[in-house]
């Protein structure tokens, strides 16, 4: 036991190495996992990762990727050169970044003289709610944003210290080091270019100064003005992209301010609950029914506001630390509280990865409280209890590794824990379809439709599965339902036309090929199949024109080139006759 107690008196480097070893032990199972869900948009099917032109688009075309996070996609672009589409390298990099973030967090907490800083860092490292951000490659967003946020914090405190008497750090000549300020601002911008949730960082800095100085001086606020301006600009862009690029608008996002207030209150207590009792951990949590006419739903926001008020009222007796921790938690979560439309609100108001950084507030509150209760001379029981806590958390997190092994394991686990998760049934069906298990896919798509009858994607994919099984007539009916629900679904028009074509219903098929092309002008496959349909109708010149369009949009389209060659021969024969 003496060795354990002496551990906390060793050099910071030794304790950092221990954190790294702990990280490796807990997350080693994650290295065996494959790509999941959004990883296809971000990685496996992302054409911008293949060449320099793609890298240019990542930076200079805000619509080239699902969200404008160029540093995230740049990291994938670089990794793609080393790892190709081997998920091992990407998982390894996620784990390394998370480990670095943990060490940075510990050093910042130590600098701020937070009690129990190493324990807080260790809990942050291996808490089960972090499994999602580490295991899901697409959530590189959280990891990179956290990395740059920590660096921004570190350099800002190097520039503008926490001493009441003299705020500005000076060099040997007595001059303020504005270069350090610039470095901090640069890293803040990098954090925003990784994930916009970092926009709360300037508020966090001011909160820390209030905690240390019991006031926010005018010059402290002025130092934050560029941060607030840049953060607001980034947040505005993200909100716009979520609506018009990602598609976070429609009846599923139609909430009044009161509704959103109720969502926010429940979200805050949900995340606190998950930090205290991380069981069960679910990839998609149930989506609550929000009804402002139900009185008990007001309990969540009211009690949280009451908690904040009481901590403010008692701050002279218990200190400003607890209030700071709670405000840090709530403030860092603000972009994900439901006041702004984000796509995940379609199926759930919460997700573990949303609190990757905000959880620090609650964790620090716990670790500093435990350290204060234990006193200066900590007993053996104290270290045994903490060791037991870390072991339990580590086991729970390590057990999450197999859940993320692949798409099928992930969605099966989600359905087991949340049987009402229509998105999980739909995505499981899609994964089974990729594995050529169309029979199993059909039942999952039908379950997704039962849970969410207006889910156009489920109807479409059910049509695909039935068509694969040779049940063309049934597939056609589901394609038609898809188009009724979503008339601008170009792939549904194309698939319907192809199914009709297979039944030799050429006249019915042709208008849907035209519709697919109108909705997606560069749809080479639609041009090719339209050409084939026109050939059957003996409209050779029109067929040639469509084959030419297909080749023009997709020069390596072998089928289109062959069809064009054959159509030109027929046209030549027709001309001779």
C-alpha positions as CSV (number, residue, x, y, z in Angstrom):
1,X,0.0,0.0,0.0
2,X,2.9,2.3,0.7
3,X,3.8,1.9,-3.0
4,X,0.4,3.0,-4.0
5,X,0.4,6.1,-1.8
6,X,3.9,7.0,-3.0
7,X,2.7,6.8,-6.5
8,X,0.9,10.2,-6.1
9,X,4.2,11.7,-5.0
10,X,6.1,10.6,-8.1
11,X,6.9,12.8,-11.0
12,X,4.1,14.0,-13.3
13,X,5.8,12.1,-16.2
14,X,5.5,8.7,-14.3
15,X,1.8,9.4,-13.6
16,X,1.3,10.4,-17.3
17,X,2.8,7.1,-18.4
18,X,0.5,5.3,-16.0
19,X,-2.5,7.0,-17.6
20,X,-1.2,5.9,-21.0
21,X,-0.9,2.3,-19.8
22,X,-4.4,2.4,-18.4
23,X,-5.7,3.7,-21.7
24,X,-4.0,0.9,-23.6
25,X,-5.4,-1.8,-21.2
26,X,-9.0,-0.5,-21.3
27,X,-9.3,0.3,-25.0
28,X,-7.2,-2.6,-26.5
29,X,-10.5,-4.4,-27.6
30,X,-11.5,-1.5,-29.7
31,X,-8.6,-2.1,-32.1
32,X,-10.4,-5.1,-33.5
33,X,-13.5,-3.2,-34.6
34,X,-14.6,-2.3,-38.1
35,X,-16.3,0.8,-39.5
36,X,-19.8,1.7,-38.4
37,X,-22.7,3.8,-39.5
38,X,-21.6,7.4,-40.5
39,X,-18.1,6.1,-41.2
40,X,-19.1,5.5,-44.8
41,X,-19.9,9.2,-45.3
42,X,-16.8,10.3,-43.5
43,X,-14.4,7.6,-44.7
44,X,-15.2,4.5,-46.7
45,X,-17.3,6.1,-49.4
46,X,-15.8,9.6,-49.2
47,X,-14.3,10.4,-52.7
48,X,-12.5,13.4,-51.3
49,X,-9.9,11.3,-49.5
50,X,-8.3,9.9,-52.6
51,X,-6.4,12.9,-54.1
52,X,-5.2,16.5,-53.6
53,X,-8.3,17.9,-55.4
54,X,-10.4,16.2,-52.8
55,X,-8.3,17.8,-50.0
56,X,-8.9,21.2,-51.6
57,X,-12.7,20.6,-51.6
58,X,-12.5,19.6,-48.0
59,X,-11.2,23.1,-47.1
60,X,-12.8,25.4,-49.7
61,X,-16.2,23.8,-50.4
62,X,-18.4,23.9,-47.3
63,X,-20.9,21.6,-48.9
64,X,-18.3,18.9,-49.9
65,X,-18.8,17.0,-46.6
66,X,-21.7,16.4,-44.2
67,X,-20.4,19.2,-41.9
68,X,-17.7,21.7,-42.4
69,X,-15.1,20.1,-40.2
70,X,-12.0,20.3,-42.4
71,X,-9.4,19.3,-39.8
72,X,-11.3,16.1,-39.1
73,X,-11.5,15.2,-42.8
74,X,-7.9,16.3,-43.3
75,X,-6.9,13.8,-40.6
76,X,-8.8,11.1,-42.5
77,X,-7.2,12.2,-45.7
78,X,-3.7,11.7,-44.2
79,X,-4.6,8.4,-42.6
80,X,-6.1,7.2,-45.8
81,X,-2.6,7.4,-47.4
82,X,-1.2,5.3,-44.6
83,X,-4.0,2.9,-43.7
84,X,-6.2,2.8,-46.8
85,X,-9.5,1.3,-45.6
86,X,-8.0,-0.7,-42.7
87,X,-9.9,0.3,-39.6
88,X,-7.1,-0.7,-37.3
89,X,-5.1,2.5,-37.9
90,X,-8.0,4.8,-37.4
91,X,-9.0,3.2,-34.2
92,X,-5.4,3.3,-32.9
93,X,-5.3,7.1,-33.7
94,X,-8.6,7.7,-31.9
95,X,-7.2,6.0,-28.8
96,X,-3.9,7.9,-28.9
97,X,-5.7,11.3,-29.2
98,X,-8.0,10.4,-26.3
99,X,-5.0,9.5,-24.2
100,X,-3.2,12.8,-25.1
101,X,-6.4,14.7,-24.2
102,X,-6.5,13.0,-20.8
103,X,-2.9,14.0,-20.0
104,X,-3.6,17.6,-21.2
105,X,-6.7,17.8,-19.0
106,X,-4.7,16.6,-16.0
107,X,-2.0,19.2,-16.5
108,X,-4.5,22.0,-16.9
109,X,-6.4,20.9,-13.8
110,X,-3.1,20.8,-11.9
111,X,-2.3,24.2,-13.1
112,X,-5.6,25.5,-11.9
113,X,-4.9,23.8,-8.5
114,X,-7.9,21.6,-8.7
115,X,-7.9,19.0,-5.9
116,X,-8.0,15.4,-7.1
117,X,-6.9,16.4,-10.6
118,X,-5.2,13.1,-11.5
119,X,-8.2,11.1,-10.3
120,X,-10.4,13.4,-12.5
121,X,-8.2,12.7,-15.5
122,X,-8.3,9.0,-14.9
123,X,-12.1,8.9,-14.7
124,X,-12.3,11.0,-17.8
125,X,-10.1,8.6,-19.5
126,X,-11.9,5.3,-18.8
127,X,-15.5,6.3,-18.0
128,X,-18.0,4.2,-20.1
129,X,-19.6,7.3,-21.6
130,X,-16.4,7.9,-23.4
131,X,-16.5,4.6,-25.2
132,X,-18.7,6.0,-28.0
133,X,-16.4,8.9,-28.9
134,X,-13.3,6.6,-28.9
135,X,-14.9,3.5,-30.7
136,X,-16.7,5.4,-33.3
137,X,-14.2,6.6,-35.9
138,X,-16.5,9.4,-37.1
139,X,-16.4,10.9,-33.7
140,X,-12.9,11.9,-34.3
141,X,-14.7,15.3,-34.2
142,X,-15.0,15.1,-30.4
143,X,-11.4,14.0,-29.9
144,X,-9.8,16.6,-32.1
145,X,-12.0,19.4,-30.9
146,X,-11.1,18.4,-27.3
147,X,-7.4,18.3,-28.2
148,X,-7.3,21.8,-29.6
149,X,-9.6,23.2,-26.9
150,X,-7.2,22.0,-24.2
151,X,-4.3,23.6,-26.1
152,X,-6.2,26.8,-26.5
153,X,-6.9,26.9,-22.7
154,X,-3.3,26.1,-21.9
155,X,-1.8,28.9,-24.0
156,X,-4.4,31.4,-22.9
157,X,-3.5,30.9,-19.3
158,X,0.1,31.3,-20.2
159,X,-0.8,34.7,-21.6
160,X,-3.4,35.9,-19.1
161,X,-2.8,34.5,-15.7
162,X,-5.1,34.0,-12.7
163,X,-3.3,36.3,-10.3
164,X,-5.6,39.2,-9.2
165,X,-2.8,41.7,-9.0
166,X,-1.3,41.2,-12.4
167,X,-3.3,39.5,-15.1
168,X,-0.9,39.7,-18.1
169,X,2.1,37.4,-18.2
170,X,5.2,39.3,-19.4
171,X,8.5,38.3,-21.0
172,X,11.9,39.3,-19.7
173,X,11.5,42.8,-21.1
174,X,8.2,43.4,-19.3
175,X,6.2,43.1,-22.5
176,X,3.0,41.2,-22.9
177,X,3.4,38.1,-25.1
178,X,0.7,38.6,-27.7
179,X,2.2,35.8,-29.7
180,X,1.0,33.4,-27.0
181,X,-2.5,35.0,-27.2
182,X,-2.4,34.4,-31.0
183,X,-1.4,30.8,-30.5
184,X,-4.4,30.3,-28.1
185,X,-6.8,31.9,-30.6
186,X,-5.4,29.8,-33.4
187,X,-6.0,26.6,-31.5
188,X,-9.5,27.8,-30.7
189,X,-10.2,28.1,-34.4
190,X,-8.7,24.6,-34.9
191,X,-11.1,23.3,-32.3
192,X,-14.1,24.9,-34.1
193,X,-12.9,23.4,-37.4
194,X,-13.0,20.0,-35.7
195,X,-16.4,20.4,-34.0
196,X,-18.5,23.5,-33.4
197,X,-19.4,22.5,-29.8
198,X,-16.0,24.2,-28.9
199,X,-17.8,27.5,-29.4
200,X,-18.5,27.5,-25.6
201,X,-14.8,27.7,-24.8
202,X,-14.6,31.5,-24.3
203,X,-17.5,31.3,-21.8
204,X,-15.6,28.5,-20.0
205,X,-12.5,30.7,-19.7
206,X,-14.6,33.6,-18.2
207,X,-16.2,31.1,-15.8
208,X,-12.8,29.9,-14.6
209,X,-11.7,33.5,-14.0
210,X,-14.9,34.1,-12.0
211,X,-14.1,31.0,-10.0
212,X,-10.6,32.2,-9.2
213,X,-11.1,35.9,-8.8
214,X,-14.8,36.2,-7.8
215,X,-15.4,38.6,-10.6
216,X,-15.0,39.1,-14.4
217,X,-13.0,42.2,-15.1
218,X,-13.6,44.3,-18.1
219,X,-10.2,43.6,-19.6
220,X,-10.8,39.8,-19.1
221,X,-14.0,40.1,-21.1
222,X,-12.3,42.2,-23.8
223,X,-9.7,39.5,-24.3
224,X,-12.6,37.1,-25.1
225,X,-14.3,39.3,-27.7
226,X,-12.5,37.8,-30.7
227,X,-13.2,34.3,-29.4
228,X,-16.9,35.0,-29.0
229,X,-17.1,36.6,-32.5
230,X,-15.4,33.7,-34.2
231,X,-17.3,31.1,-32.1
232,X,-20.7,32.8,-33.0
233,X,-19.8,32.8,-36.7
234,X,-18.9,29.1,-36.6
235,X,-22.0,28.2,-34.7
236,X,-24.2,30.1,-37.2
237,X,-22.6,28.2,-40.1
238,X,-23.1,24.8,-38.3
239,X,-26.8,25.6,-37.6
240,X,-27.4,26.5,-41.2
241,X,-25.6,23.3,-42.4
242,X,-27.6,21.1,-40.0
243,X,-30.8,22.4,-41.5
244,X,-30.1,22.7,-45.2
245,X,-27.2,20.3,-45.8
246,X,-27.8,17.5,-43.2
247,X,-31.5,17.9,-43.2
248,X,-32.4,18.7,-39.6
249,X,-35.8,20.3,-40.4
250,X,-39.4,19.1,-40.7
251,X,-42.1,18.0,-38.3
252,X,-39.6,16.0,-36.2
253,X,-37.9,19.2,-35.2
254,X,-41.0,21.3,-34.6
255,X,-40.8,22.2,-31.0
256,X,-41.9,25.4,-29.2
257,X,-39.5,27.2,-26.9
258,X,-41.2,25.7,-23.9
259,X,-40.8,22.2,-25.4
260,X,-37.1,22.8,-25.9
261,X,-36.8,24.1,-22.3
262,X,-38.3,20.8,-21.1
263,X,-35.9,18.8,-23.3
264,X,-32.9,20.8,-22.0
265,X,-33.8,20.1,-18.4
266,X,-34.3,16.4,-18.9
267,X,-31.1,16.2,-21.0
268,X,-29.0,17.7,-18.2
269,X,-30.3,15.3,-15.6
270,X,-29.9,12.4,-18.0
271,X,-26.2,13.1,-18.5
272,X,-25.6,13.5,-14.8
273,X,-27.4,10.2,-14.2
274,X,-25.2,8.4,-16.8
275,X,-22.1,9.7,-15.2
276,X,-23.2,8.5,-11.8
277,X,-24.7,5.2,-13.0
278,X,-23.4,4.3,-16.5
279,X,-25.8,1.4,-17.1
280,X,-27.1,0.7,-19.6
281,X,-24.9,2.3,-22.2
282,X,-26.9,2.5,-25.4
283,X,-25.8,3.7,-28.8
284,X,-29.3,5.1,-29.5
285,X,-31.3,6.0,-26.3
286,X,-35.1,6.2,-26.4
287,X,-36.6,9.4,-27.7
288,X,-38.7,11.0,-25.0
289,X,-42.3,12.2,-25.7
290,X,-42.2,15.9,-24.8
291,X,-45.6,17.4,-23.8
292,X,-45.7,20.8,-22.2
293,X,-49.2,20.1,-20.8
294,X,-47.8,17.4,-18.5
295,X,-46.8,19.0,-15.2
296,X,-44.1,16.5,-14.1
297,X,-42.0,17.2,-17.2
298,X,-41.3,20.7,-15.7
299,X,-39.6,19.0,-12.7
300,X,-36.4,18.4,-14.7
301,X,-35.6,22.1,-15.7
302,X,-37.0,23.5,-12.5
303,X,-34.9,21.3,-10.2
304,X,-31.8,22.0,-12.2
305,X,-32.3,25.7,-12.0
306,X,-33.0,25.3,-8.3
307,X,-29.7,23.5,-7.9
308,X,-27.9,26.3,-9.6
309,X,-29.6,28.9,-7.4
310,X,-28.8,27.0,-4.2
311,X,-25.1,26.6,-5.2
312,X,-25.1,30.4,-5.9
313,X,-26.7,31.1,-2.5
314,X,-24.3,28.9,-0.6
315,X,-21.2,29.9,-2.5
316,X,-19.8,31.8,0.5
317,X,-20.1,28.8,2.7
318,X,-19.1,26.0,0.3
319,X,-17.0,28.0,-2.1
320,X,-17.5,28.8,-5.8
321,X,-16.1,25.4,-7.0
322,X,-19.4,23.4,-7.0
323,X,-21.3,26.1,-8.9
324,X,-18.4,26.5,-11.4
325,X,-18.4,22.8,-12.0
326,X,-22.2,22.7,-12.7
327,X,-22.1,25.8,-14.9
328,X,-19.2,24.3,-16.8
329,X,-21.2,21.1,-17.3
330,X,-24.4,22.9,-18.5
331,X,-22.6,25.6,-20.5
332,X,-20.4,23.2,-22.4
333,X,-23.5,21.1,-23.2
334,X,-25.6,24.1,-24.3
335,X,-25.2,23.5,-28.1
336,X,-26.6,19.9,-27.6
337,X,-29.4,20.7,-25.1
338,X,-32.1,20.9,-27.8
339,X,-32.4,24.6,-28.4
340,X,-30.9,24.2,-31.9
341,X,-31.9,21.6,-34.5
342,X,-29.3,18.8,-34.9
343,X,-30.0,15.7,-37.0
344,X,-29.8,13.2,-34.1
345,X,-32.9,14.7,-32.6
346,X,-34.8,12.7,-35.2
347,X,-34.3,9.6,-33.2
348,X,-33.0,10.7,-29.8
349,X,-32.3,13.8,-27.8
350,X,-29.2,12.4,-26.1
351,X,-26.0,10.6,-27.1
352,X,-23.0,9.7,-25.0
353,X,-20.6,11.5,-27.3
354,X,-22.3,14.8,-26.8
355,X,-20.8,15.1,-23.3
356,X,-17.3,14.2,-24.1
357,X,-16.0,17.5,-22.7
358,X,-18.9,18.6,-20.6
359,X,-18.6,15.6,-18.3
360,X,-15.4,17.2,-16.9
361,X,-17.5,19.4,-14.8
362,X,-19.2,16.6,-12.9
363,X,-16.1,14.4,-12.8
364,X,-14.1,17.3,-11.3
365,X,-16.8,18.0,-8.8
366,X,-16.7,14.3,-7.7
367,X,-12.9,13.9,-7.6
368,X,-12.3,17.2,-5.8
369,X,-15.0,16.4,-3.3
370,X,-13.6,13.0,-2.5
371,X,-10.1,14.5,-2.2
372,X,-11.4,17.1,0.2
373,X,-13.2,14.6,2.4
374,X,-10.2,12.3,2.5
375,X,-8.0,15.2,3.8
376,X,-4.3,15.6,3.5
377,X,-3.3,12.3,5.0
378,X,-5.2,9.8,2.9
379,X,-5.9,6.4,4.3
380,X,-5.3,3.0,2.7
381,X,-9.1,2.6,2.5
382,X,-9.2,5.7,0.3
383,X,-6.8,4.3,-2.2
384,X,-8.4,0.9,-2.2
385,X,-11.8,2.4,-2.9
386,X,-10.5,4.6,-5.7
387,X,-8.6,1.7,-7.2
388,X,-11.8,-0.3,-7.1
389,X,-13.7,2.5,-8.8
390,X,-11.2,2.7,-11.6
391,X,-11.2,-1.1,-12.1
392,X,-15.0,-1.1,-12.3
393,X,-15.1,1.7,-14.8
394,X,-12.3,0.2,-16.8
395,X,-14.2,-3.2,-17.0
396,X,-17.4,-1.5,-18.0
397,X,-15.7,0.5,-20.8
398,X,-13.7,-2.5,-22.0
399,X,-16.9,-4.5,-22.3
400,X,-18.2,-1.9,-24.8
401,X,-15.5,-2.9,-27.2
402,X,-17.3,-5.9,-28.7
403,X,-20.5,-3.9,-29.1
404,X,-18.7,-1.7,-31.7
405,X,-17.2,-4.7,-33.5
406,X,-19.3,-4.2,-36.6
407,X,-22.6,-2.8,-37.8
408,X,-24.6,-6.0,-36.9
409,X,-23.2,-6.3,-33.4
410,X,-23.9,-2.6,-32.7
411,X,-27.5,-2.6,-33.9
412,X,-28.3,-5.9,-32.3
413,X,-27.0,-4.5,-29.0
414,X,-29.1,-1.3,-29.5
415,X,-32.3,-3.2,-30.2
416,X,-31.7,-5.5,-27.2
417,X,-31.5,-2.4,-24.9
418,X,-33.9,-0.2,-26.7
419,X,-36.5,-2.3,-28.6
420,X,-38.3,0.9,-29.8
421,X,-35.3,2.2,-31.7
422,X,-36.6,2.3,-35.3
423,X,-33.3,3.6,-36.6
424,X,-31.5,0.5,-35.2
425,X,-33.9,-1.9,-37.0
426,X,-33.5,0.1,-40.2
427,X,-29.7,0.2,-40.0
428,X,-29.5,-3.5,-39.0
429,X,-31.6,-4.3,-42.1
430,X,-29.2,-2.3,-44.2
431,X,-26.2,-4.1,-42.7
432,X,-27.7,-7.5,-43.3
433,X,-28.5,-6.5,-46.9
434,X,-24.8,-5.7,-47.4
435,X,-24.0,-9.2,-46.1
436,X,-26.4,-10.7,-48.6
437,X,-28.9,-11.7,-45.9
438,X,-31.9,-10.2,-47.6
439,X,-34.4,-12.5,-45.9
440,X,-33.3,-11.3,-42.4
441,X,-33.1,-7.7,-43.7
442,X,-36.8,-7.8,-44.7
443,X,-38.1,-8.5,-41.2
444,X,-36.0,-5.6,-39.8
445,X,-37.1,-3.1,-42.4
446,X,-40.8,-4.1,-41.7
447,X,-40.2,-3.6,-37.9
448,X,-38.6,-0.1,-38.6
449,X,-41.8,0.8,-40.7
450,X,-44.0,-0.5,-37.9
451,X,-42.3,1.8,-35.4
452,X,-42.1,4.7,-37.7
453,X,-44.6,4.5,-40.6
454,X,-43.3,7.7,-42.3
455,X,-39.8,6.4,-42.7
456,X,-39.2,6.7,-46.4
457,X,-35.7,5.1,-46.2
458,X,-37.1,1.9,-44.6
459,X,-39.8,1.5,-47.4
460,X,-37.1,2.1,-50.0
461,X,-34.6,-0.4,-48.5
462,X,-37.4,-2.9,-48.0
463,X,-38.1,-2.6,-51.7
464,X,-34.4,-3.2,-52.5
465,X,-34.4,-6.4,-50.3
466,X,-37.6,-7.7,-51.9
467,X,-36.2,-7.0,-55.4
468,X,-33.0,-8.9,-54.4
469,X,-35.2,-11.9,-53.4
470,X,-37.0,-11.8,-56.8
471,X,-40.3,-10.4,-55.3
472,X,-40.4,-7.6,-57.9
473,X,-44.1,-6.8,-57.7
474,X,-43.9,-6.3,-53.9
475,X,-40.8,-4.3,-54.3
476,X,-42.6,-2.0,-56.8
477,X,-45.3,-1.3,-54.3
478,X,-42.8,-0.2,-51.6
479,X,-40.9,1.9,-54.1
480,X,-44.2,3.7,-55.0
481,X,-44.9,4.2,-51.3
482,X,-41.4,5.7,-50.9
483,X,-42.0,8.2,-53.7
484,X,-45.4,9.2,-52.1
485,X,-43.6,10.0,-48.8
486,X,-40.6,11.6,-50.5
487,X,-41.3,12.7,-54.1
488,X,-37.7,14.0,-54.6
489,X,-36.0,10.7,-53.7
490,X,-34.1,10.2,-57.0
491,X,-32.8,6.7,-56.1
492,X,-36.4,5.5,-55.4
493,X,-37.4,6.7,-58.9
494,X,-34.4,4.9,-60.4
495,X,-35.1,1.7,-58.5
496,X,-38.8,1.8,-59.4
497,X,-38.0,2.3,-63.0
498,X,-35.5,-0.6,-63.0
499,X,-38.0,-2.9,-61.4
500,X,-40.6,-2.0,-64.0
501,X,-38.1,-2.4,-66.7
502,X,-37.3,-5.9,-65.5
503,X,-41.0,-6.7,-65.9
504,X,-40.9,-5.3,-69.4
505,X,-43.2,-2.4,-68.4
506,X,-41.1,0.0,-70.4
507,X,-43.6,2.8,-70.8
508,X,-44.1,3.0,-67.0
509,X,-40.4,2.9,-66.4
510,X,-39.2,5.7,-68.7
511,X,-40.9,8.6,-66.8
512,X,-39.2,7.5,-63.5
513,X,-35.8,7.4,-65.2
514,X,-36.5,10.9,-66.4
515,X,-37.5,11.9,-62.8
516,X,-34.3,10.4,-61.3
517,X,-32.2,12.4,-63.9
518,X,-34.1,15.6,-63.2
519,X,-33.5,15.3,-59.5
520,X,-29.9,14.2,-59.9
521,X,-28.5,15.6,-63.2
522,X,-25.3,13.6,-63.1
523,X,-27.0,10.3,-62.5
524,X,-25.0,8.1,-65.0
525,X,-26.7,4.9,-64.1
526,X,-30.1,6.4,-64.8
527,X,-29.0,7.7,-68.2
528,X,-27.6,4.3,-69.1
529,X,-30.8,2.4,-68.1
530,X,-33.0,5.0,-69.8
531,X,-30.9,4.5,-72.9
532,X,-31.5,0.7,-72.6
533,X,-35.3,1.3,-72.2
534,X,-35.4,3.6,-75.3
535,X,-33.5,0.9,-77.3
536,X,-36.3,-1.5,-76.5
537,X,-38.8,1.1,-77.7
538,X,-36.6,1.4,-80.9
539,X,-35.8,5.1,-80.2
540,X,-32.2,4.5,-81.1
541,X,-31.1,8.2,-81.5
542,X,-32.5,9.1,-78.1
543,X,-30.8,6.0,-76.7
544,X,-27.5,7.0,-78.1
545,X,-27.8,10.5,-76.6
546,X,-28.5,9.0,-73.1
547,X,-25.6,6.5,-73.4
548,X,-23.3,9.4,-74.3
549,X,-24.5,11.4,-71.3
550,X,-23.8,8.4,-69.1
551,X,-20.3,8.1,-70.4
552,X,-19.8,11.8,-70.2
553,X,-20.6,11.9,-66.5
554,X,-18.8,8.6,-65.7
555,X,-16.0,7.9,-68.3
556,X,-15.1,4.6,-66.7
557,X,-18.6,3.3,-66.9
558,X,-18.0,0.0,-68.8
559,X,-21.6,-1.0,-69.3
560,X,-22.5,2.5,-70.7
561,X,-19.6,2.4,-73.1
562,X,-20.6,-1.1,-74.4
563,X,-24.3,0.0,-74.7
564,X,-23.2,3.1,-76.6
565,X,-21.0,1.0,-79.0
566,X,-23.9,-1.3,-79.7
567,X,-26.5,1.5,-80.1
568,X,-24.2,3.3,-82.6
569,X,-23.9,0.1,-84.6
570,X,-27.7,-0.2,-84.7
571,X,-28.0,3.4,-85.7
572,X,-25.4,2.9,-88.5
573,X,-27.3,-0.2,-89.7
574,X,-30.6,1.8,-89.6
575,X,-29.0,4.5,-91.7
576,X,-27.8,2.0,-94.3
577,X,-31.3,0.6,-94.6
